[in-house]
Amino acid sequence: MAESWATLGVDLHLEPTGPRVRKGLTDALREAVRGGRLAPGTRLPSSRSLAADLGIARNTVADAYADLVAEGWLTARQGSGTRVAERTVVRPSPEAAPRRREQGRPTYDLVPGSPDLASFPRAEWLKAARRALTAAPYDALGYGDPRGRPELRTALAGYLSRARGVRADPDRIVICSGFSDGLTLLGAVLRARGLRSLAVESYGLDVHWNLLHRSGLRTTPVPFDELGTRPGDLTGVRAVLLTPAHQFPMGVPLHPDRRAAVVDWARRTGGLILEDDYDGEFRYDRQPVGALQGLDPDRVVYLGTASKSLAPALRLGWMVLPPSLAAEVVSLKGEGGWSTGALDQLALAEFLTSGAYDRHVRAARLRYRRRRDALVAALAGRAPAVHATGIAAGLHAVVQLPRGAEQSVVRAAAWQGLAVHGLSRFRHPDATPGPRDALVVGYGTPPDHAWSGALDALCRALP
């Protein structure tokens, strides 16, 4: 019998085989359910519709359905049609299962890098997405400009200028699928320009270093002290990746003298600064530190993202490019088909221009500040041998530990069902080991209801 598709109810691809039509259809349906192609609760086409699509008698389909209902694979109720039956999965009791919490999913997550996903503004985002889609021109559903939707680039130019001090022209903004996507694009362009290496901070994220390595660039760590990365050590370097507003993970801003010095280095040598402004909106104790790009838009590439302010799943980031670099990045993005979903771009543009983004960031800033304050108070009251630094901004703190205690505290945290990383995890492999032991505690990730429990587990693990 030829393949066919049932097009009413659900698209149902069946291949009944064998000389007996009823048995072939019954076997094909049973296998679709058993193999998971038809999920529990799926409504099947009516017997009339399926019979017409397969070119067989309606009674044959009705009999096949009846056979599978009798076997328990399907259910049939008047008014509800024929559906795939729910199946009960028998699991071992908790008493019978071995307890291996240290190897399973942790109860609490204090790994930095994510916001509180439970606080994503679903209702406001849905309203913005509906308004944006209703007003979208037809060409928004096409392949579009490699730079991204003009609505979002225009909205970002205004917002970044107002909130972060970025000098942005919509024509020099390129939308990308998050920071990693933008860094990969820049790495490819720099490698095509002949660069062989790029300077990075001595503490950072290995995922970023690995992306640059895959682009053919070596990464060279630059020494770090209490004032931030030392620009005097950039001799012989043509490009550097920095987190100047809030160094990750140390948490300190680049000192004003060093901000001026690194920009002076770029102007004097023709160097390029890649500025990762990953959580610039979240400053608690004083005015936000403005973007380094505002000091020299011709020598700084500004990279931002919605991953910390909204959610990583949006996969939305942006680059504000110097005129000398914009054409090459846009060309590479267009040739490589590096796409970013236009509908989410339109929704974010509407979210920005309506003021919903500012309202959400202000509410999130207050919530994270309260968490930060609770962390500091808990450490002071329950673990006075340690103290937190890098707490003026961001979604994480560095908890300083007694010398030699880092690994034992990380292990103790795991036994408490707590995921947390030691500072050494973020040190570049070629960097000189620092004199300090510490934890990098991300207080953005837990939902509100889990925050007090996460704090308790952390304090139990500390010396």
GURO-893748 format. One line per 5 residues: number of its first residue (from 1); their letters; for each residue x negated, y negated, z negated of C-alpha. Coordinates in nm, 3 decimals. Layout:
NUM = a = X Y Z ~ ...
END
This chain:
1 = maesw = 0.000 0.000 0.000 ~ -0.134 -0.344 0.084 ~ -0.245 -0.585 -0.187 ~ 0.015 -0.839 -0.283 ~ 0.073 -1.135 -0.512
6 = atlgv = 0.381 -1.194 -0.724 ~ 0.431 -1.567 -0.715 ~ 0.728 -1.614 -0.950 ~ 0.682 -1.608 -1.327 ~ 0.304 -1.568 -1.311
11 = dlhle = 0.054 -1.505 -1.035 ~ 0.022 -1.130 -1.066 ~ -0.237 -0.949 -0.859 ~ -0.157 -0.577 -0.838 ~ -0.296 -0.295 -0.630
16 = ptgpr = -0.059 0.003 -0.668 ~ -0.226 0.317 -0.530 ~ -0.124 0.675 -0.459 ~ 0.161 0.833 -0.265 ~ 0.426 0.769 -0.534
21 = vrkgl = 0.522 0.402 -0.544 ~ 0.676 0.400 -0.893 ~ 0.381 0.580 -1.053 ~ 0.130 0.361 -0.868 ~ 0.303 0.044 -0.984
26 = tdalr = 0.334 0.171 -1.342 ~ -0.035 0.267 -1.354 ~ -0.143 -0.069 -1.208 ~ 0.063 -0.266 -1.462 ~ -0.059 -0.050 -1.752
31 = eavrg = -0.422 -0.100 -1.649 ~ -0.373 -0.478 -1.618 ~ -0.245 -0.488 -1.976 ~ -0.505 -0.246 -2.114 ~ -0.791 -0.429 -1.943
36 = grlap = -0.682 -0.767 -2.077 ~ -0.588 -0.927 -1.744 ~ -0.234 -0.963 -1.880 ~ -0.257 -1.115 -2.225 ~ -0.005 -1.039 -2.502
41 = gtrlp = 0.303 -1.257 -2.464 ~ 0.261 -1.310 -2.088 ~ 0.599 -1.322 -1.912 ~ 0.614 -1.099 -1.603 ~ 0.801 -1.180 -1.282
46 = ssrsl = 1.159 -1.062 -1.262 ~ 1.212 -0.721 -1.104 ~ 1.379 -0.892 -0.807 ~ 1.084 -1.129 -0.751 ~ 0.815 -0.865 -0.788
51 = aadlg = 1.004 -0.624 -0.562 ~ 1.035 -0.890 -0.291 ~ 0.664 -0.974 -0.309 ~ 0.552 -0.611 -0.302 ~ 0.802 -0.507 -0.037
56 = iarnt = 0.953 -0.228 -0.246 ~ 1.291 -0.151 -0.396 ~ 1.405 -0.353 -0.698 ~ 1.502 -0.036 -0.884 ~ 1.145 0.090 -0.849
61 = vaday = 1.013 -0.218 -1.030 ~ 1.289 -0.199 -1.293 ~ 1.205 0.168 -1.359 ~ 0.831 0.089 -1.389 ~ 0.908 -0.187 -1.638
66 = adlva = 1.134 0.049 -1.835 ~ 0.863 0.316 -1.850 ~ 0.612 0.065 -1.992 ~ 0.864 -0.071 -2.242 ~ 0.919 0.285 -2.364
71 = egwlt = 0.542 0.332 -2.396 ~ 0.508 0.009 -2.593 ~ 0.306 -0.185 -2.335 ~ 0.592 -0.426 -2.254 ~ 0.892 -0.572 -2.433
76 = arqgs = 1.226 -0.673 -2.281 ~ 1.484 -0.901 -2.437 ~ 1.786 -1.059 -2.275 ~ 1.718 -1.425 -2.208 ~ 1.346 -1.383 -2.263
81 = gtrva = 1.261 -1.156 -1.972 ~ 0.994 -0.888 -1.968 ~ 0.671 -0.969 -2.151 ~ 0.345 -0.804 -2.242 ~ 0.380 -0.664 -2.594
86 = ertvv = 0.181 -0.799 -2.885 ~ -0.078 -0.551 -3.006 ~ -0.193 -0.499 -3.362 ~ -0.568 -0.469 -3.406 ~ -0.670 -0.263 -3.707
91 = rpspe = -0.968 -0.414 -3.888 ~ -1.165 -0.266 -4.175 ~ -1.062 -0.395 -4.516 ~ -1.288 -0.647 -4.689 ~ -1.382 -0.380 -4.941
96 = aaprr = -1.498 -0.145 -4.665 ~ -1.694 -0.406 -4.471 ~ -2.054 -0.473 -4.576 ~ -2.109 -0.818 -4.722 ~ -2.383 -0.984 -4.518
101 = reqgr = -2.305 -1.354 -4.560 ~ -2.662 -1.455 -4.498 ~ -2.642 -1.306 -4.148 ~ -2.289 -1.419 -4.066 ~ -2.131 -1.752 -4.000
106 = ptydl = -2.205 -1.998 -4.281 ~ -1.925 -2.130 -4.497 ~ -2.052 -2.487 -4.471 ~ -2.245 -2.662 -4.194 ~ -2.481 -2.950 -4.274
111 = vpgsp = -2.687 -2.921 -3.955 ~ -2.720 -3.270 -3.803 ~ -2.605 -3.356 -3.454 ~ -2.226 -3.342 -3.463 ~ -1.948 -3.569 -3.593
116 = dlasf = -1.642 -3.458 -3.787 ~ -1.451 -3.294 -3.503 ~ -1.133 -3.274 -3.712 ~ -1.115 -3.654 -3.702 ~ -1.105 -3.679 -3.322
121 = praew = -0.824 -3.927 -3.244 ~ -0.608 -3.686 -3.047 ~ -0.290 -3.893 -3.038 ~ -0.467 -4.215 -2.934 ~ -0.678 -4.030 -2.678
126 = lkaar = -0.368 -3.868 -2.530 ~ -0.200 -4.208 -2.499 ~ -0.508 -4.355 -2.331 ~ -0.536 -4.058 -2.094 ~ -0.167 -4.087 -1.999
131 = ralta = -0.193 -4.460 -1.933 ~ -0.516 -4.415 -1.737 ~ -0.379 -4.136 -1.520 ~ -0.059 -4.328 -1.450 ~ -0.253 -4.633 -1.332
136 = apyda = -0.532 -4.445 -1.151 ~ -0.569 -4.512 -0.778 ~ -0.555 -4.213 -0.545 ~ -0.929 -4.231 -0.476 ~ -0.997 -4.157 -0.842
141 = lgygd = -0.911 -3.795 -0.761 ~ -1.178 -3.773 -0.491 ~ -1.553 -3.713 -0.514 ~ -1.624 -4.075 -0.597 ~ -1.933 -4.284 -0.662
146 = prgrp = -2.237 -4.099 -0.805 ~ -2.267 -4.380 -1.058 ~ -1.926 -4.293 -1.204 ~ -1.587 -4.460 -1.208 ~ -1.605 -4.842 -1.184
151 = elrta = -1.339 -4.875 -1.454 ~ -1.563 -4.704 -1.710 ~ -1.882 -4.879 -1.599 ~ -1.710 -5.217 -1.630 ~ -1.565 -5.132 -1.972
156 = lagyl = -1.903 -5.007 -2.095 ~ -2.083 -5.318 -1.972 ~ -1.857 -5.533 -2.186 ~ -1.865 -5.306 -2.491 ~ -2.242 -5.245 -2.493
161 = srarg = -2.311 -5.616 -2.455 ~ -2.077 -5.703 -2.741 ~ -2.155 -5.422 -2.984 ~ -2.514 -5.319 -2.909 ~ -2.676 -5.626 -2.752
166 = vradp = -2.737 -5.442 -2.423 ~ -2.773 -5.652 -2.107 ~ -2.568 -5.441 -1.870 ~ -2.449 -5.489 -1.514 ~ -2.182 -5.232 -1.411
171 = drivi = -2.377 -5.166 -1.092 ~ -2.675 -5.047 -1.296 ~ -2.477 -4.817 -1.524 ~ -2.472 -4.448 -1.433 ~ -2.226 -4.214 -1.604
176 = csgfs = -2.362 -3.868 -1.685 ~ -2.251 -3.556 -1.867 ~ -2.409 -3.643 -2.198 ~ -2.760 -3.743 -2.305 ~ -2.926 -3.420 -2.193
181 = dgltl = -2.785 -3.461 -1.843 ~ -2.920 -3.815 -1.822 ~ -3.260 -3.715 -1.958 ~ -3.286 -3.434 -1.704 ~ -3.211 -3.678 -1.422
186 = lgavl = -3.470 -3.924 -1.549 ~ -3.728 -3.649 -1.592 ~ -3.683 -3.541 -1.231 ~ -3.718 -3.898 -1.103 ~ -4.028 -3.966 -1.313
191 = rargl = -4.187 -3.641 -1.199 ~ -4.115 -3.735 -0.837 ~ -4.293 -4.064 -0.905 ~ -4.604 -3.874 -1.002 ~ -4.583 -3.873 -1.381
196 = rslav = -4.735 -3.569 -1.548 ~ -4.660 -3.646 -1.913 ~ -4.428 -3.850 -2.130 ~ -4.486 -3.968 -2.488 ~ -4.230 -3.870 -2.752
201 = esygl = -4.189 -3.928 -3.123 ~ -4.367 -3.675 -3.342 ~ -4.031 -3.574 -3.495 ~ -3.728 -3.518 -3.274 ~ -3.524 -3.250 -3.097
206 = dvhwn = -3.694 -2.959 -2.923 ~ -3.403 -2.936 -2.677 ~ -3.505 -3.275 -2.537 ~ -3.872 -3.181 -2.515 ~ -3.777 -2.857 -2.338
211 = llhrs = -3.566 -3.044 -2.083 ~ -3.863 -3.263 -1.999 ~ -4.092 -2.959 -1.975 ~ -3.853 -2.800 -1.727 ~ -3.876 -3.119 -1.523
216 = glrtt = -4.252 -3.062 -1.501 ~ -4.351 -3.317 -1.766 ~ -4.574 -3.252 -2.066 ~ -4.468 -3.421 -2.391 ~ -4.728 -3.591 -2.608
221 = pvpfd = -4.631 -3.679 -2.968 ~ -4.704 -4.029 -3.096 ~ -4.795 -4.066 -3.468 ~ -4.528 -4.187 -3.710 ~ -4.535 -4.366 -4.047
226 = elgtr = -4.295 -4.553 -4.276 ~ -4.254 -4.832 -4.017 ~ -4.164 -4.590 -3.739 ~ -4.354 -4.474 -3.431 ~ -4.690 -4.645 -3.381
231 = pgdlt = -4.698 -4.819 -3.040 ~ -5.073 -4.875 -3.072 ~ -5.116 -4.504 -2.991 ~ -4.959 -4.532 -2.644 ~ -5.292 -4.578 -2.469
236 = gvrav = -5.295 -4.405 -2.132 ~ -4.919 -4.337 -2.142 ~ -4.677 -4.450 -1.868 ~ -4.343 -4.366 -2.033 ~ -4.214 -4.300 -2.384
241 = lltpa = -3.889 -4.164 -2.531 ~ -3.782 -4.342 -2.853 ~ -3.492 -4.361 -3.100 ~ -3.569 -4.716 -3.218 ~ -3.241 -4.811 -3.390
246 = hqfpm = -3.236 -4.503 -3.616 ~ -3.525 -4.262 -3.570 ~ -3.416 -3.901 -3.549 ~ -3.451 -3.735 -3.790 ~ -3.649 -3.965 -4.024
251 = gvplh = -3.371 -4.223 -4.024 ~ -3.581 -4.542 -4.026 ~ -3.542 -4.820 -3.767 ~ -3.847 -4.921 -3.570 ~ -4.001 -5.219 -3.751
256 = pdrra = -3.938 -5.554 -3.573 ~ -4.311 -5.607 -3.515 ~ -4.332 -5.265 -3.352 ~ -4.024 -5.327 -3.141 ~ -4.198 -5.633 -3.002
261 = avvdw = -4.524 -5.441 -2.963 ~ -4.374 -5.150 -2.766 ~ -4.197 -5.390 -2.529 ~ -4.524 -5.581 -2.487 ~ -4.698 -5.249 -2.407
266 = arrtg = -4.439 -5.177 -2.137 ~ -4.477 -5.521 -1.979 ~ -4.857 -5.516 -1.992 ~ -4.902 -5.166 -1.850 ~ -4.595 -5.129 -1.628
271 = glile = -4.473 -4.859 -1.868 ~ -4.115 -4.741 -1.913 ~ -3.923 -4.697 -2.239 ~ -3.637 -4.445 -2.260 ~ -3.415 -4.560 -2.548
276 = ddydg = -3.191 -4.297 -2.707 ~ -2.921 -4.491 -2.894 ~ -2.746 -4.179 -3.017 ~ -2.560 -4.319 -3.321 ~ -2.605 -4.694 -3.300
281 = efryd = -2.246 -4.770 -3.407 ~ -2.289 -4.622 -3.753 ~ -2.475 -4.877 -3.965 ~ -2.362 -4.915 -4.326 ~ -2.566 -5.152 -4.539
286 = rqpvg = -2.646 -5.442 -4.308 ~ -2.591 -5.568 -3.956 ~ -2.656 -5.304 -3.689 ~ -3.000 -5.294 -3.532 ~ -2.954 -5.410 -3.175
291 = alqgl = -3.065 -5.208 -2.876 ~ -3.428 -5.240 -2.772 ~ -3.307 -5.279 -2.413 ~ -3.188 -5.630 -2.493 ~ -3.552 -5.740 -2.524
296 = dpdrv = -3.643 -5.637 -2.169 ~ -3.384 -5.476 -1.938 ~ -3.650 -5.438 -1.667 ~ -3.866 -5.206 -1.875 ~ -3.612 -5.013 -2.087
301 = vylgt = -3.366 -4.740 -1.986 ~ -3.078 -4.743 -2.233 ~ -2.905 -4.407 -2.295 ~ -2.585 -4.372 -2.495 ~ -2.321 -4.108 -2.548
306 = asksl = -1.972 -4.045 -2.684 ~ -2.090 -3.726 -2.856 ~ -2.135 -3.881 -3.202 ~ -1.864 -4.147 -3.191 ~ -1.594 -3.918 -3.043
311 = apalr = -1.685 -3.557 -2.961 ~ -1.958 -3.365 -2.773 ~ -1.695 -3.174 -2.575 ~ -1.609 -3.487 -2.374 ~ -1.951 -3.453 -2.204
316 = lgwmv = -1.971 -3.827 -2.144 ~ -2.291 -4.029 -2.157 ~ -2.432 -4.332 -1.981 ~ -2.757 -4.487 -1.868 ~ -2.823 -4.858 -1.819
321 = lppsl = -3.107 -4.860 -1.568 ~ -3.370 -5.119 -1.470 ~ -3.327 -5.242 -1.109 ~ -3.652 -5.066 -1.013 ~ -3.511 -4.726 -1.114
326 = aaevv = -3.139 -4.745 -1.038 ~ -3.148 -4.654 -0.669 ~ -3.361 -4.343 -0.722 ~ -3.144 -4.209 -1.004 ~ -2.821 -4.270 -0.812
331 = slkge = -2.966 -4.106 -0.500 ~ -3.077 -3.796 -0.690 ~ -2.745 -3.771 -0.872 ~ -2.554 -3.798 -0.545 ~ -2.769 -3.547 -0.357
336 = ggwst = -2.759 -3.291 -0.638 ~ -2.385 -3.303 -0.694 ~ -2.428 -3.392 -1.063 ~ -2.061 -3.452 -1.135 ~ -1.883 -3.599 -1.436
341 = galdq = -1.507 -3.556 -1.473 ~ -1.330 -3.866 -1.340 ~ -1.015 -3.823 -1.550 ~ -1.206 -3.829 -1.879 ~ -1.399 -4.130 -1.752
346 = lalae = -1.072 -4.311 -1.686 ~ -0.940 -4.213 -2.030 ~ -1.254 -4.345 -2.202 ~ -1.233 -4.669 -2.004 ~ -0.875 -4.718 -2.124
351 = fltsg = -0.976 -4.618 -2.479 ~ -1.244 -4.889 -2.475 ~ -1.044 -5.169 -2.317 ~ -0.734 -5.109 -2.533 ~ -0.933 -5.152 -2.855
356 = aydrh = -0.867 -4.793 -2.967 ~ -1.240 -4.713 -2.954 ~ -1.328 -5.000 -3.190 ~ -1.053 -4.899 -3.432 ~ -1.171 -4.538 -3.431
361 = vraar = -1.537 -4.632 -3.485 ~ -1.449 -4.862 -3.776 ~ -1.245 -4.589 -3.944 ~ -1.519 -4.331 -3.884 ~ -1.784 -4.569 -4.018
366 = lryrr = -1.592 -4.606 -4.343 ~ -1.537 -4.232 -4.376 ~ -1.904 -4.145 -4.314 ~ -2.021 -4.419 -4.551 ~ -1.809 -4.264 -4.826
371 = rrdal = -1.964 -3.926 -4.755 ~ -2.311 -4.080 -4.763 ~ -2.234 -4.242 -5.098 ~ -2.100 -3.914 -5.236 ~ -2.419 -3.737 -5.125
376 = vaala = -2.644 -3.995 -5.294 ~ -2.436 -3.982 -5.615 ~ -2.437 -3.602 -5.624 ~ -2.815 -3.588 -5.584 ~ -2.866 -3.846 -5.858
381 = grapa = -2.639 -3.661 -6.099 ~ -2.718 -3.297 -6.025 ~ -3.061 -3.284 -5.858 ~ -3.265 -3.577 -5.993 ~ -3.589 -3.419 -5.874
386 = vhatg = -3.498 -3.507 -5.515 ~ -3.384 -3.826 -5.342 ~ -3.237 -3.919 -5.004 ~ -3.399 -4.152 -4.749 ~ -3.293 -4.280 -4.406
391 = iaagl = -2.944 -4.346 -4.541 ~ -2.877 -4.696 -4.406 ~ -2.725 -4.561 -4.086 ~ -2.625 -4.254 -3.890 ~ -2.468 -3.921 -3.977
396 = havvq = -2.755 -3.759 -4.164 ~ -2.997 -3.815 -4.450 ~ -3.345 -3.685 -4.524 ~ -3.355 -3.525 -4.870 ~ -3.712 -3.538 -4.998
401 = lprga = -3.826 -3.222 -5.181 ~ -4.119 -3.134 -5.404 ~ -4.424 -3.028 -5.205 ~ -4.402 -2.668 -5.085 ~ -4.029 -2.631 -5.163
406 = eqsvv = -3.878 -2.669 -4.814 ~ -3.860 -2.308 -4.699 ~ -3.743 -2.172 -5.035 ~ -3.463 -2.432 -5.047 ~ -3.353 -2.347 -4.690
411 = raaaw = -3.334 -1.978 -4.793 ~ -3.146 -2.065 -5.111 ~ -2.900 -2.270 -4.907 ~ -2.837 -1.973 -4.677 ~ -2.750 -1.761 -4.979
416 = qglav = -2.500 -2.030 -5.080 ~ -2.334 -1.998 -4.737 ~ -2.480 -2.331 -4.626 ~ -2.640 -2.404 -4.288 ~ -2.905 -2.675 -4.321
421 = hglsr = -3.243 -2.737 -4.156 ~ -3.579 -2.826 -4.301 ~ -3.768 -3.128 -4.171 ~ -4.045 -2.910 -4.026 ~ -3.797 -2.771 -3.773
426 = frhpd = -3.795 -3.111 -3.600 ~ -4.173 -3.163 -3.582 ~ -4.328 -3.154 -3.236 ~ -4.554 -2.846 -3.201 ~ -4.852 -3.068 -3.115
431 = atpgp = -4.793 -3.318 -3.397 ~ -5.005 -3.322 -3.712 ~ -4.805 -3.169 -4.000 ~ -4.678 -3.438 -4.234 ~ -4.738 -3.445 -4.608
436 = rdalv = -4.371 -3.415 -4.699 ~ -4.120 -3.135 -4.748 ~ -3.757 -3.226 -4.690 ~ -3.413 -3.121 -4.573 ~ -3.230 -3.298 -4.291
441 = vgygt = -2.871 -3.305 -4.416 ~ -2.601 -3.381 -4.160 ~ -2.298 -3.517 -4.342 ~ -2.093 -3.584 -4.030 ~ -2.003 -3.225 -3.940
446 = ppdha = -1.782 -3.092 -4.224 ~ -1.414 -3.185 -4.214 ~ -1.295 -3.393 -4.508 ~ -1.146 -3.099 -4.696 ~ -1.479 -2.911 -4.688
451 = wsgal = -1.709 -3.197 -4.787 ~ -1.699 -3.149 -5.166 ~ -1.760 -2.775 -5.129 ~ -2.056 -2.842 -4.898 ~ -2.202 -3.085 -5.155
456 = dalcr = -2.165 -2.830 -5.433 ~ -2.342 -2.562 -5.226 ~ -2.623 -2.806 -5.142 ~ -2.678 -2.905 -5.505 ~ -2.687 -2.540 -5.613
461 = alp = -2.964 -2.473 -5.362 ~ -3.181 -2.771 -5.462 ~ -3.454 -2.752 -5.726
END
